[in-house]
């Protein structure tokens, strides 16, 4: 199925004026997405706004605000999700972005999510979340499916992202995700 999906997605981006397998045309999807984003931004409330959606949605949005034609070359990196920042006037800004799968070094009952509070105080953290349920046994991380959670780091300052990345990896060595006996 993933190979078939990729083939259809390739067609979707390569032929944005044509409906592929009954999908909404890419140009129509882009128009609908941009219209909704601009509706939210027109509220002009203070603070940052976070839009969360599928990678293809992010690609269409990115192409619009970057002034690029709809093309798969601008699609999300492997691993899913899309992240970029843009200013209130619709210009894509240059940010260093890093998605982290958190690493649990020791199996055991999952700890309360106090560690999310600490992660959330780091300057470049945009969003972080937990896959664990406090008190329920959680394995040591062996792959992305056994990660206790995730964090997205983003900043115009590449050094800030690197500092926060190193802080998170050092925090993980203190075993915050599981309680040990």
CORKA-V856332 format. One record per residue. RES is the residue in three letters. SS is DSSP state (H for helix, E for strand, C for the rest). NEAR is the number of other C-alpha atoms within 10 Angstrom. D_LAST is the distance of its C-alpha to the last C-alpha in whole Angstrom. Layout:
res & ss & near & d_last
RES & SS & NEAR & D_LAST
RES & SS & NEAR & D_LAST
//
This chain:
res & ss & near & d_last
UNK & C & 6 & 43
UNK & H & 7 & 42
UNK & H & 8 & 45
UNK & H & 9 & 47
UNK & H & 10 & 46
UNK & H & 11 & 46
UNK & H & 11 & 50
UNK & H & 15 & 50
UNK & H & 16 & 49
UNK & H & 16 & 51
UNK & H & 18 & 54
UNK & H & 24 & 53
UNK & H & 24 & 53
UNK & H & 15 & 56
UNK & C & 16 & 58
UNK & C & 19 & 57
UNK & C & 14 & 60
UNK & C & 17 & 60
UNK & C & 15 & 58
UNK & C & 17 & 56
UNK & C & 10 & 55
UNK & C & 7 & 56
UNK & C & 11 & 53
UNK & C & 15 & 54
UNK & C & 17 & 56
UNK & H & 24 & 54
UNK & H & 19 & 56
UNK & H & 14 & 56
UNK & H & 17 & 52
UNK & H & 23 & 53
UNK & H & 13 & 55
UNK & H & 12 & 53
UNK & H & 17 & 50
UNK & H & 18 & 52
UNK & H & 12 & 53
UNK & H & 12 & 50
UNK & H & 13 & 49
UNK & H & 12 & 52
UNK & H & 11 & 52
UNK & H & 13 & 48
UNK & H & 15 & 49
UNK & C & 10 & 53
UNK & C & 8 & 51
UNK & C & 9 & 51
UNK & C & 9 & 48
UNK & C & 6 & 46
UNK & C & 6 & 43
UNK & C & 9 & 41
UNK & C & 12 & 42
UNK & C & 10 & 39
UNK & C & 8 & 41
UNK & C & 11 & 38
UNK & C & 11 & 40
UNK & C & 11 & 40
UNK & H & 18 & 41
UNK & H & 22 & 45
UNK & H & 19 & 45
UNK & H & 22 & 44
UNK & H & 23 & 46
UNK & H & 26 & 49
UNK & H & 21 & 48
UNK & H & 25 & 48
UNK & H & 19 & 51
UNK & H & 19 & 53
UNK & H & 16 & 52
UNK & H & 15 & 52
UNK & C & 11 & 56
UNK & C & 11 & 55
UNK & C & 14 & 57
UNK & C & 23 & 54
UNK & C & 18 & 53
UNK & H & 17 & 50
UNK & H & 13 & 50
UNK & H & 17 & 48
UNK & C & 22 & 46
UNK & C & 18 & 42
UNK & C & 11 & 40
UNK & C & 8 & 38
UNK & C & 8 & 35
UNK & C & 11 & 36
UNK & C & 17 & 37
UNK & C & 20 & 39
UNK & C & 23 & 39
UNK & C & 15 & 42
UNK & E & 20 & 43
UNK & E & 14 & 47
UNK & C & 10 & 48
UNK & C & 13 & 50
UNK & C & 8 & 53
UNK & C & 13 & 52
UNK & C & 14 & 52
UNK & E & 17 & 49
UNK & E & 14 & 47
UNK & C & 13 & 46
UNK & C & 17 & 42
UNK & E & 19 & 39
UNK & E & 20 & 37
UNK & E & 17 & 33
UNK & E & 18 & 31
UNK & E & 17 & 28
UNK & E & 18 & 25
UNK & C & 22 & 22
UNK & C & 22 & 19
UNK & C & 24 & 16
UNK & C & 18 & 15
UNK & C & 19 & 11
UNK & C & 16 & 11
UNK & E & 18 & 8
UNK & E & 19 & 9
UNK & E & 22 & 12
UNK & C & 20 & 12
UNK & C & 15 & 15
UNK & C & 17 & 18
UNK & H & 10 & 18
UNK & H & 15 & 19
UNK & H & 18 & 22
UNK & H & 10 & 23
UNK & H & 11 & 23
UNK & H & 20 & 24
UNK & H & 15 & 27
UNK & C & 11 & 28
UNK & C & 17 & 29
UNK & C & 14 & 33
UNK & C & 26 & 33
UNK & E & 21 & 31
UNK & E & 16 & 33
UNK & E & 15 & 30
UNK & E & 18 & 27
UNK & E & 15 & 25
UNK & E & 16 & 22
UNK & C & 15 & 21
UNK & C & 20 & 18
UNK & C & 14 & 18
UNK & C & 16 & 15
UNK & C & 13 & 13
UNK & C & 11 & 14
UNK & E & 15 & 13
UNK & E & 23 & 14
UNK & C & 16 & 15
UNK & C & 17 & 15
UNK & C & 17 & 19
UNK & C & 11 & 21
UNK & C & 9 & 24
UNK & H & 13 & 25
UNK & H & 10 & 25
UNK & H & 17 & 21
UNK & C & 22 & 21
UNK & C & 22 & 19
UNK & E & 19 & 22
UNK & E & 18 & 25
UNK & E & 22 & 27
UNK & E & 18 & 31
UNK & E & 24 & 32
UNK & E & 25 & 36
UNK & E & 20 & 38
UNK & C & 14 & 42
UNK & C & 12 & 40
UNK & H & 13 & 39
UNK & H & 12 & 37
UNK & H & 18 & 35
UNK & H & 23 & 34
UNK & H & 17 & 33
UNK & H & 13 & 31
UNK & H & 19 & 29
UNK & H & 21 & 28
UNK & H & 12 & 27
UNK & H & 13 & 25
UNK & H & 18 & 23
UNK & H & 13 & 23
UNK & H & 11 & 21
UNK & H & 15 & 19
UNK & H & 17 & 18
UNK & C & 12 & 17
UNK & C & 12 & 14
UNK & C & 17 & 12
UNK & C & 19 & 13
UNK & C & 31 & 13
UNK & E & 26 & 10
UNK & E & 17 & 7
UNK & C & 12 & 4
UNK & C & 5 & 0
//
